[in-house]
Amino acid sequence: MASSVTPVVNAAVGNPTFDSLRLGRSAQSVVGRLIRFWDSRNISKNGEFMGITILLLDELDSVIHGFIPANRANHYWF
């Protein structure tokens, strides 16, 4: 007995945006562009490196701020 399965055509679906992110520990992914990054330093402690601050932009022009602490910066930075 042959089954007749009609393939589903993928509609043009955009990438997930920052608004679709939810709180909690779960696997989530979005597509964003890195628009700016800089070193964050503590001027009160002789310019001690605190981490890397980043700004990301999604396809709806939403901006999200991110921070990579100093103890993790080498993992993400080359």
For each residue, the residues with C-beta under 8 A, 3 or more apart:
1:
2:
3:
4:
5:
6:
7:
8:
9:
10: 13
11:
12:
13: 10
14: 17 59
15: 30 31 58 59
16: 20 21 28 29 30 31
17: 14 20 30 58 59 60 62
18: 21 30 32 56 58 60 62 64
19: 60 62
20: 16 17 28 30
21: 16 18 28 30
22: 26 28
23:
24:
25:
26: 22
27:
28: 16 20 21 22
29: 16
30: 15 16 17 18 20 21 58
31: 15 16 58 59
32: 18 56 57 58 64
33: 56 57 58
34: 37 54 55 56
35: 55 56 57 63
36: 54 55
37: 34 52 53 54 55
38: 52 53
39: 49 51 52 53
40: 49 50 51 52 53 67
41: 47 48 49 50
42: 45 47 48 50
43: 47
44:
45: 42 48
46:
47: 41 42 43
48: 41 42 45
49: 39 40 41 70 73
50: 40 41 42 69 70
51: 39 40 67 68 69 70 72 73
52: 37 38 39 40 67 68 73 76 77
53: 37 38 39 40 65 66 67
54: 34 36 37 65 66 67 68
55: 34 35 36 37 63 64 65 66
56: 18 32 33 34 35 63 64 66
57: 32 33 35 61 62 63
58: 15 17 18 30 31 32 33 61 62 64
59: 14 15 17 31
60: 17 18 19
61: 57 58
62: 17 18 19 57 58
63: 35 55 56 57
64: 18 32 55 56 58
65: 53 54 55
66: 53 54 55 56
67: 40 51 52 53 54
68: 51 52 54 72 73 76 77
69: 50 51 72 73
70: 49 50 51 73
71:
72: 51 68 69 75 76
73: 49 51 52 68 69 70 76 77
74: 77
75: 72
76: 52 68 72 73
77: 52 68 73 74
78:
